[in-house]
Structure formats: C-alpha cells, structure tokens
C-alpha cells in the first residue's frame, strides 16, 4: 500500500492542500472526497455521527480514526480515547492534532477492552467481505467490557443496482451486493484496490445474533445509511 490516504491527510494538515482524493468502486464512477471533510468539526458532521459521539462513554476505541476528528471531540469532552488506523500518515496527523493515544494497528490486533468501540464512516467497510463479518464481530465482542457497546454505521446500497424502471439488475452469482472493490487515487497516483463492505441493517443484525451479540438500530441517516448499537446478550 502506498498510503495515499495518509499522504493526503498530511498534505492538508501541513498546509499543502492543492488536490482532493478521488474515489470509485466497481459499480460507481469517480467521485471527489474533499480533504477538508476529513478534518470536520462536530458541527460539520452528519447527524448520525453526532449521535454516535453523544452516545459514547467510558473508555473509547476509535477504529479507523483517520485524521482523528471524532477522537478529538471525545477527548475534549473528557473521555479516554484510543485511536487506531492502518494508515501511517493518518496516525501521524492524529498525533499532530493532539490525540493522546494513537496507534498504527489493524483492528484484529487490538487486545485491550473498552466501554465504547466506534466504527464510523461506513464502519462495516473494514470487514471487507460478508464471509469475514463473523470473524470481526467475534473479535469486537472480545474487546467489549461487560456493559460495553459498539457503535457502527453503514448503508444499504441495493438502491445502486436499480434501473430507471425501479427494477433490480443484481447478478445473484456475484455474491452479496454490498461487497465492493474500492479504488482511491491522489495527485495522479493510484492506490492498490481494496475490498470494502456495505452491510444492510438486517444482515448486520443477523450476523450479530449468530455470535452472541444484540444489534439495534439507533437512527437512519439521510441516504440509505444507519447507525447501529451492538451489545453483549
């Protein structure tokens, strides 16, 4: 991995902002991901993210922290936060912005326990494929304190497979429709493609039950997205 995401965050933080990130998937055209959005304040966040931060309590793990916007707000509210990411550049930026405990680490290597685990900005994306969901949920379960919670968001992207007549053009031989190939580029460089998973709520809820977790929807977002709260049964 070239860590173009981390390079972009560093450029913005260091005052070298001239271009945005370009993203696309195997079912969607190129789109712009504005770098300022990755440094948004609480008031600039979607209601869904604001709600997740409001519900956060105790010792918090911010998974896929990026530039640390969520962690910063929680720290300022007096919570103890550990921020992790697999992007070296993201962790460097998070530390420069004042995150007290930021670590370069994939979720599956985390071993501490927490009262709140945050997975935001399509938190199910890091599960990569439907076949990996149970594995990740079991690990997340092992990181929860007795009364702990996981706050995670995602989207039901089945709408992206609708044609103009409202019918579906899903190829049932291609597996779960939320499994996407995700492409990212920055300043003319292309990152290696990665797997990225969008999970509809009912599929997430069922997957949770199979590993001994209960999942409830907290709220719906503005565009087929939702925030869910997961707890021990």
Backbone torsions as a table, in degrees:
resi	resn	phi	psi	omega
1	UNK	NA	137.5	179.9
2	UNK	-84.7	-11.7	-175.8
3	UNK	55.2	49.4	176.6
4	UNK	-64.4	-31.8	176.7
5	UNK	-60.6	-47.8	179.0
6	UNK	-64.5	-39.1	178.1
7	UNK	-62.1	-41.7	179.8
8	UNK	-64.4	-43.3	178.4
9	UNK	-61.5	-43.7	179.2
10	UNK	-63.5	-42.7	178.6
11	UNK	-58.8	-46.3	-178.6
12	UNK	-64.1	-46.7	-178.0
13	UNK	-63.4	-34.5	-177.6
14	UNK	-88.5	7.4	176.3
15	UNK	82.7	19.1	-179.9
16	UNK	-108.6	40.5	-176.2
17	UNK	-82.8	109.2	176.7
18	UNK	-128.5	-22.3	-178.6
19	UNK	-140.2	158.2	176.6
20	UNK	-101.0	168.4	173.4
21	UNK	-74.7	146.5	176.0
22	UNK	-115.1	125.7	-179.7
23	UNK	-121.3	157.4	173.6
24	UNK	-161.8	167.5	175.2
25	UNK	-133.3	176.5	179.7
26	UNK	-69.8	-9.7	177.9
27	UNK	-121.6	8.6	-179.5
28	UNK	-142.1	153.3	-179.6
29	UNK	-76.0	173.3	178.8
30	UNK	-62.1	143.2	179.5
31	UNK	-138.5	154.5	-179.8
32	UNK	-94.0	131.6	171.8
33	UNK	-109.1	99.0	-175.4
34	UNK	-64.2	130.3	-179.3
35	UNK	-61.4	-36.7	178.1
36	UNK	-57.7	-29.5	-179.4
37	UNK	-64.0	-29.4	-179.6
38	UNK	-77.6	-4.8	177.5
39	UNK	-119.9	25.1	-174.0
40	UNK	-66.9	150.1	174.6
41	UNK	-86.3	171.2	-179.4
42	UNK	-55.5	-43.3	-177.3
43	UNK	-67.0	-20.5	179.9
44	UNK	-92.1	-6.7	-177.6
45	UNK	-79.0	151.6	173.6
46	UNK	-60.2	153.0	-179.9
47	UNK	-54.6	-35.4	-179.2
48	UNK	-61.9	-43.8	178.3
49	UNK	-69.1	-40.9	178.2
50	UNK	-58.7	-42.3	-179.8
51	UNK	-63.4	-42.5	178.7
52	UNK	-60.4	-41.9	179.6
53	UNK	-67.7	-38.5	178.5
54	UNK	-62.8	-35.1	-177.9
55	UNK	-80.7	-15.7	-177.4
56	UNK	-65.8	140.0	179.6
57	UNK	-152.3	160.8	176.4
58	UNK	68.8	-143.9	179.6
59	UNK	-85.4	119.7	-169.9
60	UNK	-111.7	138.2	170.2
61	UNK	-110.1	120.3	177.9
62	UNK	-101.1	103.9	-175.4
63	UNK	-88.1	129.9	-176.8
64	UNK	66.6	53.3	-169.5
65	UNK	-68.6	-19.5	-177.9
66	UNK	59.6	-132.9	179.9
67	UNK	-77.9	-2.9	172.4
68	UNK	92.7	15.8	-176.3
69	UNK	-60.0	-42.7	179.9
70	UNK	-68.1	-45.1	-179.2
71	UNK	-61.3	-39.8	-179.5
72	UNK	-60.5	-45.3	-179.3
73	UNK	-62.7	-42.9	-179.7
74	UNK	-65.5	-41.4	176.7
75	UNK	-58.8	-43.2	-178.4
76	UNK	-65.7	-23.5	177.7
77	UNK	-87.3	1.4	174.8
78	UNK	94.7	6.5	179.6
79	UNK	-84.4	152.3	174.3
80	UNK	-86.6	122.7	-172.7
81	UNK	-127.1	135.0	168.3
82	UNK	-113.7	124.9	-178.5
83	UNK	-109.8	127.2	178.5
84	UNK	-126.0	151.6	178.2
85	UNK	-160.0	157.9	177.1
86	UNK	-95.2	1.4	177.3
87	UNK	-97.0	117.9	179.5
88	UNK	-61.8	-40.2	179.4
89	UNK	-65.4	-38.6	178.9
90	UNK	-62.8	-44.0	179.5
91	UNK	-64.4	-39.4	177.8
92	UNK	-61.4	-42.6	179.0
93	UNK	-67.0	-44.0	179.7
94	UNK	-57.4	-42.1	179.0
95	UNK	-67.1	-41.7	179.8
96	UNK	-64.8	-28.4	179.9
97	UNK	-83.7	-6.5	173.6
98	UNK	113.0	7.9	175.8
99	UNK	-67.9	124.2	-173.5
100	UNK	-76.4	-29.4	-178.3
101	UNK	-134.6	90.2	179.3
102	UNK	-122.1	134.7	-173.3
103	UNK	-139.5	136.8	175.2
104	UNK	-77.3	104.8	-173.5
105	UNK	-164.8	133.9	171.8
106	UNK	-74.3	152.5	-176.9
107	UNK	-54.0	-42.8	-174.9
108	UNK	-67.5	-9.5	177.0
109	UNK	-99.7	-2.1	178.2
110	UNK	-74.2	139.9	-177.6
111	UNK	-128.3	-13.5	179.6
112	UNK	-72.2	168.2	177.2
113	UNK	-114.4	154.4	-171.1
114	UNK	-141.7	159.8	174.9
115	UNK	-87.0	-31.1	178.2
116	UNK	-137.3	131.4	173.3
117	UNK	-118.2	121.4	-178.7
118	UNK	-101.3	129.5	170.0
119	UNK	-132.0	95.3	-173.6
120	UNK	-115.4	171.0	-174.1
121	UNK	62.4	61.4	-170.5
122	UNK	56.4	67.8	-177.8
123	UNK	-59.8	-24.9	179.3
124	UNK	-73.3	-9.1	-178.0
125	UNK	-56.9	-37.0	-176.0
126	UNK	-71.0	-11.8	175.3
127	UNK	-69.8	-21.3	173.7
128	UNK	72.4	-55.0	-177.5
129	UNK	-139.9	155.3	-179.5
130	UNK	-57.7	-35.7	-178.1
131	UNK	-66.7	-16.6	-178.6
132	UNK	-96.8	-6.8	-172.9
133	UNK	-60.1	-47.8	-178.9
134	UNK	-60.4	-39.9	179.4
135	UNK	-60.7	-45.6	179.3
136	UNK	-68.6	-40.6	-179.7
137	UNK	-65.3	-38.8	176.9
138	UNK	-61.8	-41.1	179.3
139	UNK	-67.6	-43.9	177.8
140	UNK	-59.1	-40.0	178.3
141	UNK	-59.0	-38.7	-178.6
142	UNK	-70.0	-16.7	-178.7
143	UNK	-94.6	-3.4	-176.1
144	UNK	-89.0	133.9	168.0
145	UNK	-71.3	168.8	-171.4
146	UNK	-50.2	-46.3	-179.7
147	UNK	-104.5	25.0	-174.7
148	UNK	-75.3	170.9	-178.0
149	UNK	-143.3	150.0	171.2
150	UNK	-112.7	127.0	176.7
151	UNK	-111.9	116.8	-171.6
152	UNK	-138.2	144.2	177.9
153	UNK	-123.5	155.4	175.2
154	UNK	-162.9	-169.8	-178.4
155	UNK	-140.8	149.8	169.3
156	UNK	-91.3	105.1	-173.2
157	UNK	-97.3	18.1	178.8
158	UNK	-59.6	-25.1	178.7
159	UNK	-60.3	-24.6	-178.3
160	UNK	-72.1	-11.9	-179.7
161	UNK	-101.3	6.7	179.6
162	UNK	-81.8	142.9	174.0
163	UNK	-93.6	-178.2	-175.1
164	UNK	-64.3	-22.9	-179.7
165	UNK	-89.8	3.2	-179.5
166	UNK	87.7	-0.2	177.4
167	UNK	-82.3	170.0	-178.5
168	UNK	-108.4	139.5	177.2
169	UNK	-111.5	28.1	178.6
170	UNK	-60.7	133.8	172.1
171	UNK	-95.4	104.8	-174.8
172	UNK	-64.9	-14.8	177.8
173	UNK	-81.9	-7.5	-176.2
174	UNK	-94.1	5.1	178.1
175	UNK	86.0	-164.6	-176.9
176	UNK	-63.2	131.8	-174.4
177	UNK	-66.0	-17.3	-179.6
178	UNK	-84.7	-2.6	177.8
179	UNK	-83.3	113.0	-176.1
180	UNK	-123.0	156.1	167.2
181	UNK	-95.4	125.8	-173.0
182	UNK	-111.1	130.1	-177.9
183	UNK	-119.6	140.2	-179.2
184	UNK	-137.1	139.2	176.0
185	UNK	-138.5	156.3	-178.0
186	UNK	-155.3	129.0	179.8
187	UNK	51.3	40.5	176.5
188	UNK	84.3	-5.8	177.5
189	UNK	-97.4	146.2	178.6
190	UNK	-110.4	134.4	176.5
191	UNK	-82.3	155.3	174.5
192	UNK	-61.3	135.3	179.8
193	UNK	-58.9	148.9	176.7
194	UNK	-134.9	157.8	176.0
195	UNK	-78.8	141.9	-177.9
196	UNK	-145.2	132.1	-172.4
197	UNK	-116.8	126.6	168.7
198	UNK	-103.9	129.4	-177.9
199	UNK	-117.5	127.6	171.8
200	UNK	-69.9	157.4	-171.9
201	UNK	-61.7	-43.8	-176.4
202	UNK	-63.6	-36.9	177.5
203	UNK	-66.7	-41.7	176.8
204	UNK	-63.1	-44.1	-179.1
205	UNK	-60.7	-44.0	179.0
206	UNK	-64.3	-43.0	179.6
207	UNK	-62.1	-38.0	178.5
208	UNK	-63.8	-45.3	-179.1
209	UNK	-59.5	-36.2	-177.5
210	UNK	-68.3	-18.4	179.1
211	UNK	-113.6	14.2	175.8
212	UNK	81.7	34.0	176.7
213	UNK	-124.3	148.6	174.8
214	UNK	-107.4	139.8	-174.3
215	UNK	-127.5	126.5	178.7
216	UNK	-125.9	142.9	176.9
217	UNK	-80.5	128.4	178.6
218	UNK	-85.3	-46.0	179.8
219	UNK	-166.1	159.6	173.5
220	UNK	-95.7	147.1	175.1
221	UNK	-88.1	-163.8	-175.2
222	UNK	-88.7	-14.3	-173.2
223	UNK	-145.1	72.5	176.4
224	UNK	64.2	11.0	179.7
225	UNK	-102.3	167.0	-177.8
226	UNK	-155.1	159.9	172.6
227	UNK	-114.3	131.2	179.7
228	UNK	-121.2	150.6	175.2
229	UNK	-115.7	126.8	-177.8
230	UNK	-116.7	133.2	-179.1
231	UNK	-136.5	167.0	173.9
232	UNK	-69.3	145.0	176.9
233	UNK	-79.3	NA	NA
